[in-house]
Structures are given as C-alpha cells and as structure tokens.
Amino acid sequence: MAVTAQERGTRSVAGGLGHRTVSAAVAEALRQRILSGALAPGVQLRQDALAEEFGISRIPIREALLQLEAGGLVKIVPHRGAVVTGLSVEEIEDVFQLRVSLEPQLLILSARHLTPEDFAELRSLRDEYSTALKAGTVETWGELNRRFHLGLLRHAGRPRSLAIIAGLLQDCDRPTRLQLSVTGDVARADMEHTAILDLCEAGEVVAAANLLRIHVEHAGRSLVEIYRKSAAAV
C-alpha cells in the first residue's frame, strides 16, 4: 500500500509519542483508508506489515486495530487477525434493489399526509445535512441521510415496510459516506434531497417518488462501481 503524507507524518512523530497517542494516529490513518474505500471489506490488516509501514512496534498497531473494532470498522477474526468489515458487492446490490422497490411506494403513501410541521422539520434536517456535506463532516452523513429518508416515509402507514427500510438505511450508513466521499456527489445529493422535498410540498407526489427512485439507484450503482474497483486493486 502506498504511504500518504499523513502516514509519513505518523512515522516521523512515532518515536517521540506514547503508545496511546501513536495508536490513535494509526487508527485515524486506517479509518480514513477504510472510509475512502482504499481498504475494501474483507481485506486483512496484518500487524507485522502495518508495523513495518508505520515504523513502529506491534503494540500500538494492536491498540489501533482494537479501536477500529470498537468503531465497527474491522473485526478481529481468529487465525486471520483484523479484517475490514462491510457489505459485499452482492449485498450492496441487494440492499439498494430493496430500497428502490420500497422507498418510492412508501413515499407515495406518506407524502400526502406530511403536515406543515413535518415539512418544517424535514427542511431543518435537509439544511443540517447540507451544512454537513459542505463542511466535510463525513461521520454525520450516513445518520443525517437516514433520518431524512425515514422522515419522508413516516406517514406511509406500513410499519413492517418502514422497519425494513430503517434496517436497510442503517446498513447503508458507512457505504453512503463512502459513496459521497469518493464520487464527490455531495452537490447532487443535496440538490436531489431539496427537489424531492419541494415536489412533496407542491403535491407532485409521483414526480417526487420517481426522483427518489433515481436518487437511490444512482447511489447504489456508484457504490457497486467503487467496491468493484477497490476489490480489483487489492
């Protein structure tokens, strides 16, 4: 793996820092690689290779991997060590196909029942998401996206379908951050959220549902492409 400027900086200061500080720096460098897609799901993170790359002992490497496991980014597997977690390409395709099938239908059922208070809340959430996208606060993107989508669908009157969508959106948290970070689609995501909300408020429910379908389909296709390129590069 190529060494970035950030990682070179980690190497240069490692000698003068305690294990806890070094492990935090290593954990952050690996976290960024995982979130950017440079380390794909299923990739094994070998302690000896990482120790050599960062120019430090295995102890802070081990601590860094434990931090990543606590954050759900890697899993410590017996006889394999740390492995990057995440959905496979097939699982990504499945998740987004389900979302494309369910979300537009639920929006048609829900949109006509959204109240002025609902729209005010959704616009506030849209603004918060827009601000987070522009500020690059990647860690908030998935959760804000999830809340916006569920807010649109809240009045569908289909609790089981909504529960399925809630689970799918939770599964999409990290993939959503990855897709937006790698593709730079933040402006498109922001624009489409605004347009969907505007169409709902104008009573153009079918047009809103069609745009929501396009919105979800695009995110799914982009992610599949990112995952395949990342897997091919390993």
PASEBA-1860 file (N, C-alpha, C; in nm, 3 decimals):
! residues 234
1> MAVTAQER> 0.083/-0.120/0.000/0.000/0.000/0.000/0.086/0.125/0.000 ~ 0.045/0.225/-0.078/0.121/0.350/-0.084/0.109/0.425/0.046 ~ 0.213/0.496/0.081/0.215/0.572/0.206/0.179/0.716/0.176 ~ 0.076/0.766/0.242/0.031/0.903/0.221/0.113/0.998/0.305 ~ 0.093/1.128/0.280/0.163/1.229/0.359/0.126/1.219/0.506 ~ -0.004/1.189/0.531/-0.048/1.175/0.670/0.025/1.061/0.738 ~ 0.042/0.950/0.664/0.107/0.833/0.724/0.256/0.857/0.745 ~ 0.319/0.933/0.651/0.460/0.967/0.670/0.476/1.051/0.796
9> GTRSVAGG> 0.376/1.139/0.819/0.380/1.221/0.940/0.367/1.135/1.064 ~ 0.283/1.031/1.054/0.269/0.940/1.167/0.401/0.872/1.198 ~ 0.472/0.832/1.092/0.602/0.768/1.112/0.700/0.863/1.179 ~ 0.703/0.988/1.133/0.805/1.081/1.179/0.791/1.116/1.325 ~ 0.666/1.113/1.376/0.647/1.153/1.516/0.638/1.033/1.609 ~ 0.631/0.912/1.550/0.604/0.795/1.632/0.706/0.778/1.744 ~ 0.832/0.808/1.713/0.936/0.783/1.811/0.923/0.866/1.936 ~ 0.861/0.984/1.926/0.853/1.072/2.041/0.722/1.069/2.114
17> LGHRTVSA> 0.631/0.979/2.077/0.499/0.976/2.138/0.478/0.847/2.214 ~ 0.384/0.852/2.310/0.348/0.732/2.382/0.264/0.641/2.295 ~ 0.252/0.514/2.336/0.178/0.417/2.257/0.035/0.463/2.230 ~ -0.029/0.526/2.331/-0.169/0.564/2.315/-0.185/0.667/2.205 ~ -0.095/0.767/2.202/-0.103/0.872/2.101/-0.072/0.816/1.963 ~ 0.030/0.731/1.953/0.066/0.671/1.825/-0.046/0.581/1.776 ~ -0.104/0.502/1.863/-0.212/0.413/1.821/-0.331/0.491/1.770 ~ -0.360/0.606/1.832/-0.471/0.689/1.785/-0.442/0.745/1.646
25> AVAEALRQ> -0.317/0.785/1.621/-0.279/0.837/1.489/-0.289/0.728/1.383 ~ -0.244/0.608/1.416/-0.251/0.496/1.323/-0.397/0.460/1.296 ~ -0.477/0.457/1.404/-0.619/0.425/1.388/-0.687/0.525/1.295 ~ -0.654/0.652/1.308/-0.715/0.754/1.223/-0.672/0.737/1.078 ~ -0.544/0.707/1.054/-0.496/0.685/0.917/-0.567/0.567/0.853 ~ -0.582/0.457/0.928/-0.651/0.340/0.874/-0.800/0.367/0.858 ~ -0.858/0.442/0.951/-1.000/0.477/0.941/-1.028/0.552/0.812 ~ -0.941/0.646/0.777/-0.960/0.723/0.655/-0.948/0.633/0.532
33> RILSGALA> -0.857/0.536/0.534/-0.844/0.443/0.422/-0.970/0.359/0.405 ~ -1.027/0.316/0.518/-1.148/0.233/0.512/-1.265/0.315/0.460 ~ -1.283/0.436/0.514/-1.396/0.520/0.474/-1.384/0.568/0.331 ~ -1.260/0.580/0.280/-1.240/0.625/0.142/-1.254/0.511/0.042 ~ -1.256/0.386/0.092/-1.264/0.271/0.004/-1.129/0.215/-0.036 ~ -1.020/0.278/0.010/-0.887/0.227/-0.023/-0.865/0.088/0.037 ~ -0.931/0.062/0.150/-0.930/-0.071/0.210/-1.072/-0.126/0.200 ~ -1.091/-0.224/0.115/-1.225/-0.278/0.088/-1.266/-0.377/0.196
41> PGVQLRQD> -1.397/-0.401/0.212/-1.444/-0.505/0.304/-1.378/-0.639/0.272 ~ -1.337/-0.709/0.378/-1.273/-0.840/0.361/-1.123/-0.835/0.358 ~ -1.063/-0.716/0.344/-0.918/-0.704/0.340/-0.860/-0.732/0.479 ~ -0.757/-0.814/0.483/-0.690/-0.847/0.610/-0.584/-0.741/0.641 ~ -0.584/-0.694/0.766/-0.485/-0.595/0.811/-0.382/-0.668/0.897 ~ -0.267/-0.695/0.843/-0.163/-0.771/0.912/-0.080/-0.679/1.001 ~ -0.068/-0.718/1.126/0.003/-0.634/1.222/0.149/-0.614/1.184 ~ 0.215/-0.719/1.136/0.357/-0.706/1.105/0.378/-0.611/0.987
49> ALAEEFGI> 0.291/-0.621/0.885/0.303/-0.532/0.769/0.276/-0.387/0.808 ~ 0.174/-0.365/0.893/0.142/-0.229/0.937/0.253/-0.172/1.024 ~ 0.310/-0.256/1.112/0.419/-0.210/1.198/0.538/-0.166/1.114 ~ 0.567/-0.242/1.008/0.678/-0.206/0.920/0.645/-0.077/0.844 ~ 0.522/-0.067/0.794/0.483/0.052/0.717/0.491/0.179/0.799 ~ 0.441/0.175/0.923/0.439/0.294/1.007/0.568/0.312/1.088 ~ 0.656/0.212/1.083/0.783/0.225/1.152/0.771/0.222/1.303 ~ 0.677/0.141/1.353/0.654/0.131/1.497/0.640/-0.016/1.537
57> SRIPIREA> 0.629/-0.041/1.666/0.614/-0.178/1.713/0.470/-0.226/1.694 ~ 0.449/-0.353/1.722/0.315/-0.409/1.705/0.219/-0.365/1.815 ~ 0.269/-0.319/1.927/0.180/-0.287/2.039/0.083/-0.174/2.003 ~ 0.130/-0.058/1.955/0.033/0.046/1.917/-0.052/0.005/1.796 ~ 0.001/-0.081/1.708/-0.079/-0.132/1.596/-0.196/-0.212/1.650 ~ -0.168/-0.300/1.745/-0.273/-0.381/1.805/-0.378/-0.293/1.871 ~ -0.332/-0.189/1.943/-0.426/-0.096/2.008/-0.510/-0.022/1.904 ~ -0.449/0.017/1.793/-0.522/0.087/1.686/-0.630/-0.003/1.627
65> LLQLEAGG> -0.597/-0.129/1.606/-0.694/-0.222/1.549/-0.810/-0.247/1.645 ~ -0.782/-0.249/1.774/-0.889/-0.263/1.873/-0.981/-0.142/1.872 ~ -0.922/-0.021/1.852/-1.005/0.099/1.840/-1.096/0.090/1.718 ~ -1.043/0.042/1.608/-1.122/0.028/1.486/-1.231/-0.078/1.503 ~ -1.201/-0.183/1.577/-1.302/-0.286/1.602/-1.415/-0.228/1.687 ~ -1.380/-0.146/1.786/-1.482/-0.084/1.870/-1.573/0.007/1.788 ~ -1.518/0.065/1.681/-1.596/0.151/1.594/-1.667/0.077/1.483 ~ -1.654/-0.056/1.480/-1.724/-0.136/1.382/-1.661/-0.137/1.244
73> LVKIVPHR> -1.537/-0.087/1.233/-1.473/-0.081/1.102/-1.392/-0.206/1.069 ~ -1.346/-0.277/1.170/-1.279/-0.405/1.147/-1.333/-0.508/1.246 ~ -1.306/-0.632/1.217/-1.343/-0.741/1.308/-1.219/-0.827/1.329 ~ -1.190/-0.857/1.456/-1.077/-0.943/1.488/-1.124/-1.088/1.474 ~ -1.068/-1.158/1.376/-1.110/-1.294/1.344/-1.000/-1.393/1.384 ~ -1.035/-1.500/1.458/-0.934/-1.599/1.496/-0.861/-1.654/1.373 ~ -0.728/-1.661/1.384/-0.640/-1.715/1.281/-0.629/-1.625/1.157 ~ -0.700/-1.512/1.154/-0.688/-1.421/1.041/-0.646/-1.281/1.085
81> GAVVTGLS> -0.669/-1.250/1.211/-0.638/-1.116/1.259/-0.750/-1.019/1.228 ~ -0.714/-0.893/1.202/-0.814/-0.788/1.178/-0.855/-0.789/1.031 ~ -0.986/-0.788/1.009/-1.041/-0.788/0.873/-1.138/-0.671/0.861 ~ -1.128/-0.596/0.753/-1.217/-0.482/0.730/-1.360/-0.533/0.714 ~ -1.451/-0.475/0.791/-1.591/-0.515/0.783/-1.662/-0.438/0.672 ~ -1.782/-0.480/0.644/-1.863/-0.410/0.544/-1.939/-0.506/0.456 ~ -2.028/-0.450/0.378/-2.111/-0.529/0.289/-2.031/-0.570/0.165 ~ -2.062/-0.687/0.113/-2.003/-0.729/-0.013/-2.072/-0.657/-0.128
89> VEEIEDVF> -2.017/-0.670/-0.249/-2.081/-0.610/-0.366/-2.222/-0.666/-0.384 ~ -2.237/-0.797/-0.366/-2.368/-0.859/-0.382/-2.467/-0.806/-0.278 ~ -2.420/-0.786/-0.155/-2.507/-0.733/-0.050/-2.546/-0.588/-0.078 ~ -2.450/-0.509/-0.130/-2.481/-0.371/-0.167/-2.591/-0.369/-0.274 ~ -2.576/-0.454/-0.376/-2.677/-0.460/-0.482/-2.812/-0.499/-0.424 ~ -2.814/-0.596/-0.335/-2.939/-0.642/-0.274/-3.005/-0.531/-0.193 ~ -2.926/-0.464/-0.109/-2.978/-0.356/-0.024/-3.041/-0.246/-0.109 ~ -2.972/-0.204/-0.213/-3.023/-0.092/-0.292/-3.139/-0.134/-0.382
97> QLRVSLEP> -3.142/-0.258/-0.427/-3.259/-0.305/-0.502/-3.383/-0.306/-0.414 ~ -3.366/-0.346/-0.289/-3.479/-0.343/-0.196/-3.524/-0.200/-0.169 ~ -3.429/-0.110/-0.152/-3.464/0.030/-0.129/-3.538/0.089/-0.249 ~ -3.490/0.058/-0.369/-3.555/0.108/-0.490/-3.698/0.055/-0.501 ~ -3.720/-0.068/-0.459/-3.853/-0.128/-0.465/-3.948/-0.068/-0.362 ~ -3.897/-0.039/-0.243/-3.984/0.000/-0.132/-4.000/0.151/-0.113 ~ -3.892/0.226/-0.120/-3.899/0.367/-0.081/-3.994/0.450/-0.167 ~ -3.991/0.440/-0.301/-4.085/0.521/-0.379/-4.232/0.490/-0.347
105> QLLILSAR> -4.263/0.361/-0.327/-4.401/0.324/-0.293/-4.442/0.384/-0.159 ~ -4.353/0.377/-0.063/-4.384/0.431/0.069/-4.396/0.583/0.066 ~ -4.316/0.648/-0.019/-4.326/0.794/-0.029/-4.463/0.835/-0.085 ~ -4.512/0.761/-0.185/-4.645/0.791/-0.241/-4.752/0.781/-0.131 ~ -4.740/0.682/-0.046/-4.836/0.664/0.063/-4.821/0.771/0.171 ~ -4.697/0.815/0.194/-4.668/0.907/0.305/-4.684/1.054/0.271 ~ -4.644/1.092/0.150/-4.627/1.234/0.117/-4.753/1.316/0.137 ~ -4.868/1.261/0.103/-4.994/1.337/0.113/-5.035/1.363/0.257
113> HLTPEDFA> -4.972/1.293/0.348/-5.006/1.309/0.490/-4.902/1.391/0.568 ~ -4.798/1.437/0.498/-4.698/1.520/0.566/-4.759/1.655/0.600 ~ -4.742/1.697/0.724/-4.801/1.821/0.774/-4.703/1.937/0.758 ~ -4.750/2.060/0.773/-4.656/2.173/0.771/-4.545/2.157/0.873 ~ -4.578/2.100/0.988/-4.475/2.077/1.089/-4.373/1.974/1.041 ~ -4.422/1.871/0.972/-4.331/1.770/0.916/-4.236/1.834/0.814 ~ -4.292/1.919/0.726/-4.208/1.983/0.624/-4.105/2.076/0.688 ~ -4.146/2.146/0.794/-4.050/2.234/0.863/-3.936/2.152/0.923
121> ELRSLRDE> -3.971/2.038/0.982/-3.868/1.951/1.041/-3.777/1.894/0.932 ~ -3.838/1.854/0.819/-3.758/1.797/0.710/-3.666/1.902/0.648 ~ -3.713/2.025/0.636/-3.627/2.131/0.582/-3.512/2.163/0.678 ~ -3.541/2.160/0.807/-3.434/2.182/0.904/-3.331/2.071/0.896 ~ -3.378/1.947/0.880/-3.287/1.833/0.867/-3.210/1.842/0.737 ~ -3.278/1.882/0.628/-3.211/1.900/0.499/-3.100/2.005/0.510 ~ -3.128/2.114/0.581/-3.029/2.219/0.599/-2.909/2.169/0.680 ~ -2.937/2.090/0.782/-2.829/2.034/0.865/-2.742/1.940/0.781
129> YSTALKAG> -2.807/1.859/0.698/-2.735/1.768/0.610/-2.653/1.845/0.507 ~ -2.712/1.950/0.451/-2.642/2.033/0.353/-2.517/2.096/0.414 ~ -2.531/2.146/0.535/-2.417/2.205/0.605/-2.308/2.101/0.630 ~ -2.349/1.981/0.671/-2.252/1.874/0.699/-2.181/1.831/0.571 ~ -2.254/1.826/0.459/-2.193/1.789/0.331/-2.086/1.891/0.291 ~ -2.121/2.018/0.303/-2.028/2.124/0.264/-1.908/2.133/0.358 ~ -1.931/2.102/0.485/-1.824/2.110/0.585/-1.733/1.987/0.581 ~ -1.779/1.881/0.513/-1.698/1.760/0.507/-1.697/1.679/0.635
137> TVETWGEL> -1.799/1.695/0.720/-1.807/1.616/0.843/-1.865/1.479/0.809 ~ -1.779/1.395/0.753/-1.820/1.267/0.695/-1.891/1.178/0.795 ~ -1.849/1.183/0.921/-1.903/1.092/1.020/-2.053/1.112/1.044 ~ -2.110/1.227/1.005/-2.252/1.255/1.027/-2.339/1.226/0.905 ~ -2.277/1.205/0.791/-2.354/1.198/0.665/-2.455/1.084/0.664 ~ -2.411/0.964/0.702/-2.499/0.848/0.695/-2.620/0.863/0.784 ~ -2.600/0.910/0.908/-2.711/0.924/1.002/-2.809/1.032/0.957 ~ -2.759/1.145/0.908/-2.847/1.252/0.861/-2.926/1.207/0.738
145> NRRFHLGL> -2.862/1.133/0.650/-2.931/1.079/0.533/-3.041/0.983/0.575 ~ -3.012/0.899/0.672/-3.111/0.803/0.722/-3.232/0.875/0.780 ~ -3.208/0.975/0.861/-3.318/1.049/0.925/-3.404/1.121/0.822 ~ -3.341/1.176/0.717/-3.416/1.247/0.614/-3.507/1.150/0.538 ~ -3.453/1.037/0.496/-3.533/0.941/0.420/-3.648/0.886/0.505 ~ -3.621/0.850/0.629/-3.727/0.798/0.715/-3.831/0.906/0.744 ~ -3.786/1.032/0.754/-3.881/1.141/0.777/-3.979/1.157/0.662 ~ -3.932/1.138/0.541/-4.021/1.146/0.425/-4.126/1.034/0.426
153> LRHAGRPR> -4.089/0.919/0.479/-4.174/0.800/0.471/-4.258/0.775/0.595 ~ -4.250/0.863/0.691/-4.303/0.836/0.825/-4.454/0.808/0.828 ~ -4.531/0.867/0.735/-4.676/0.854/0.738/-4.728/0.752/0.637 ~ -4.645/0.658/0.597/-4.686/0.559/0.496/-4.789/0.461/0.551 ~ -4.792/0.445/0.682/-4.887/0.350/0.740/-4.851/0.205/0.715 ~ -4.724/0.180/0.694/-4.675/0.043/0.669/-4.559/0.015/0.765 ~ -4.590/-0.012/0.891/-4.483/-0.025/0.991/-4.380/-0.133/0.960 ~ -4.422/-0.245/0.902/-4.326/-0.351/0.873/-4.232/-0.308/0.760
161> SLAIIAGL> -4.287/-0.246/0.657/-4.202/-0.197/0.547/-4.107/-0.089/0.597 ~ -4.157/-0.002/0.684/-4.072/0.104/0.740/-3.960/0.045/0.824 ~ -3.989/-0.061/0.897/-3.886/-0.126/0.978/-3.778/-0.186/0.888 ~ -3.820/-0.244/0.775/-3.723/-0.298/0.679/-3.636/-0.186/0.623 ~ -3.700/-0.076/0.583/-3.625/0.038/0.528/-3.529/0.095/0.632 ~ -3.573/0.104/0.757/-3.485/0.155/0.863/-3.360/0.069/0.875 ~ -3.377/-0.063/0.867/-3.261/-0.152/0.873/-3.171/-0.138/0.753 ~ -3.231/-0.123/0.635/-3.151/-0.107/0.513/-3.072/0.024/0.517
169> LQDCDRPT> -3.136/0.130/0.565/-3.067/0.259/0.575/-2.954/0.253/0.676 ~ -2.973/0.176/0.784/-2.865/0.159/0.881/-2.749/0.085/0.816 ~ -2.780/-0.017/0.736/-2.676/-0.090/0.665/-2.601/0.002/0.567 ~ -2.671/0.105/0.518/-2.613/0.197/0.419/-2.532/0.310/0.481 ~ -2.523/0.316/0.613/-2.458/0.430/0.678/-2.316/0.451/0.627 ~ -2.229/0.353/0.647/-2.091/0.368/0.601/-2.080/0.369/0.449 ~ -2.154/0.281/0.377/-2.149/0.290/0.231/-2.191/0.427/0.176 ~ -2.290/0.491/0.241/-2.332/0.624/0.196/-2.219/0.724/0.212
177> RLQLSVTG> -2.150/0.719/0.325/-2.037/0.810/0.347/-1.927/0.784/0.245 ~ -1.905/0.655/0.217/-1.803/0.617/0.119/-1.839/0.670/-0.019 ~ -1.963/0.647/-0.061/-2.006/0.689/-0.195/-1.993/0.840/-0.213 ~ -2.035/0.916/-0.114/-2.027/1.062/-0.125/-1.883/1.111/-0.121 ~ -1.799/1.046/-0.039/-1.660/1.088/-0.027/-1.582/1.062/-0.155 ~ -1.601/0.943/-0.213/-1.521/0.902/-0.329/-1.569/0.969/-0.456 ~ -1.702/0.976/-0.476/-1.755/1.030/-0.602/-1.763/1.182/-0.603 ~ -1.764/1.243/-0.483/-1.783/1.388/-0.477/-1.925/1.428/-0.512
185> DVARADME> -2.021/1.336/-0.491/-2.160/1.361/-0.527/-2.237/1.441/-0.423 ~ -2.167/1.515/-0.339/-2.236/1.587/-0.232/-2.335/1.689/-0.287 ~ -2.297/1.760/-0.394/-2.387/1.861/-0.451/-2.512/1.795/-0.509 ~ -2.493/1.682/-0.577/-2.608/1.611/-0.633/-2.700/1.561/-0.524 ~ -2.645/1.501/-0.419/-2.726/1.450/-0.309/-2.806/1.563/-0.245 ~ -2.740/1.676/-0.222/-2.806/1.791/-0.161/-2.919/1.842/-0.251 ~ -2.891/1.855/-0.381/-2.990/1.905/-0.476/-3.110/1.811/-0.485 ~ -3.085/1.681/-0.490/-3.195/1.586/-0.504/-3.280/1.580/-0.378
193> HTAILDLC> -3.219/1.588/-0.262/-3.298/1.592/-0.139/-3.390/1.715/-0.139 ~ -3.336/1.828/-0.180/-3.416/1.951/-0.185/-3.530/1.937/-0.285 ~ -3.500/1.881/-0.404/-3.602/1.867/-0.508/-3.712/1.771/-0.466 ~ -3.676/1.661/-0.402/-3.776/1.564/-0.355/-3.869/1.631/-0.254 ~ -3.810/1.706/-0.163/-3.889/1.775/-0.061/-3.980/1.880/-0.125 ~ -3.928/1.957/-0.220/-4.008/2.058/-0.288/-4.127/1.995/-0.362 ~ -4.103/1.884/-0.430/-4.210/1.816/-0.504/-4.317/1.763/-0.410 ~ -4.276/1.709/-0.298/-4.374/1.661/-0.200/-4.460/1.777/-0.148
201> EAGEVVAA> -4.396/1.887/-0.117/-4.470/2.002/-0.063/-4.563/2.062/-0.167 ~ -4.525/2.050/-0.295/-4.610/2.102/-0.403/-4.721/2.005/-0.443 ~ -4.724/1.888/-0.380/-4.825/1.789/-0.412/-4.792/1.704/-0.533 ~ -4.671/1.718/-0.587/-4.628/1.639/-0.703/-4.567/1.507/-0.653 ~ -4.654/1.423/-0.599/-4.607/1.306/-0.526/-4.543/1.202/-0.619 ~ -4.604/1.176/-0.734/-4.549/1.077/-0.826/-4.412/1.121/-0.877 ~ -4.398/1.249/-0.909/-4.269/1.302/-0.955/-4.165/1.290/-0.844 ~ -4.206/1.316/-0.719/-4.115/1.302/-0.605/-4.069/1.158/-0.590
209> ANLLRIHV> -4.164/1.064/-0.606/-4.130/0.921/-0.595/-4.035/0.878/-0.706 ~ -4.058/0.929/-0.827/-3.969/0.895/-0.938/-3.827/0.948/-0.914 ~ -3.818/1.069/-0.863/-3.686/1.126/-0.833/-3.618/1.050/-0.721 ~ -3.695/1.008/-0.621/-3.639/0.929/-0.511/-3.582/0.798/-0.565 ~ -3.654/0.734/-0.658/-3.604/0.610/-0.718/-3.472/0.635/-0.791 ~ -3.465/0.741/-0.870/-3.342/0.775/-0.942/-3.228/0.803/-0.844 ~ -3.260/0.874/-0.738/-3.163/0.911/-0.633/-3.101/0.787/-0.571 ~ -3.184/0.690/-0.534/-3.135/0.568/-0.469/-3.061/0.480/-0.569
217> EHAGRSLV> -3.114/0.469/-0.691/-3.048/0.389/-0.794/-2.907/0.440/-0.823 ~ -2.892/0.572/-0.833/-2.761/0.630/-0.861/-2.661/0.598/-0.750 ~ -2.704/0.613/-0.625/-2.615/0.584/-0.512/-2.573/0.437/-0.515 ~ -2.667/0.348/-0.544/-2.635/0.205/-0.548/-2.537/0.171/-0.659 ~ -2.559/0.225/-0.780/-2.467/0.198/-0.891/-2.327/0.251/-0.861 ~ -2.321/0.371/-0.804/-2.191/0.430/-0.771/-2.115/0.345/-0.671 ~ -2.186/0.295/-0.570/-2.121/0.213/-0.467/-2.071/0.081/-0.524 ~ -2.150/0.017/-0.607/-2.107/-0.109/-0.667/-1.979/-0.088/-0.747
225> EIYRKSAA> -1.973/0.021/-0.822/-1.854/0.052/-0.900/-1.733/0.076/-0.810 ~ -1.753/0.150/-0.700/-1.644/0.178/-0.606/-1.592/0.048/-0.545 ~ -1.683/-0.038/-0.500/-1.644/-0.163/-0.435/-1.570/-0.255/-0.531 ~ -1.617/-0.261/-0.655/-1.551/-0.348/-0.752/-1.411/-0.298/-0.786 ~ -1.395/-0.167/-0.800/-1.263/-0.113/-0.828/-1.170/-0.136/-0.709 ~ -1.222/-0.118/-0.589/-1.140/-0.137/-0.469/-1.098/-0.283/-0.456 ~ -1.191/-0.376/-0.481/-1.158/-0.518/-0.471/-1.056/-0.558/-0.577 ~ -1.068/-0.501/-0.696/-0.976/-0.534/-0.805/-0.835/-0.485/-0.777
233> AV> -0.824/-0.378/-0.696/-0.693/-0.319/-0.669/-0.619/-0.389/-0.558 ~ -0.690/-0.475/-0.483/-0.627/-0.542/-0.367/-0.537/-0.656/-0.414
END
